[in-house]
Amino acid sequence: MNDSQPRWLDAEEQQTWVTLAHVMLRLPAALDTQMQRDAGITHFEYLVLYTLDYAPERAMRMSELAQFTASSLSRLSNVVTRLEKRGWLRRAPDPAGRHTLAILTDEGSAEVQAYRPGHVDEVRRLVFDPLTRAQQRQLREIGRRILRAIDPGEDTSGD
């Protein structure tokens, strides 16, 4: 057992933490609301479609897709099943090994491209419009630093 005292947050740090915690809760909910309203899907489902739309051959191993979307394989599998029922993606064995690929269909690509403008508008309204260019750069660097603290080996360059 560690007998040392915790490094308590001071008043300013506490305010910063509470604000960040609210952003982490409310931003995904706001993006979900927009996607549900405009597309009838969750923001996470959109993220899966979007990720596959930019993947080589619009395909990715389920395990890599789960890692990229910070999801469990179980959650991802449930989402993929829902998207398969819509005809937006399909699963297939990976010819390179014992893995399953998630493959975006032409219909799924058309759907994600149709929803992209509304999503970008909402992201711009909620995240970019309230900030100056300098604040946007600071936010990017802050995000990278936090991600490196979570996973020091992760490439957070975004390039």
Secondary structure, 3 states (H helix, E strand, C coil): CCCCCCCCCCHHHHHHHHHHHHHHHHHHHHHHHHHHHHHCCCHHHHHHHHHHHHCHHHEEEHHHHHHHCCCCHHHHHHHHHHHHHCCCEEEEECCCCCCEEEEECHHHHHHHHHHHHHHHHHHHHHHHCCCCHHHHHHHHHHHHHHHHHHCCCCCCCCC
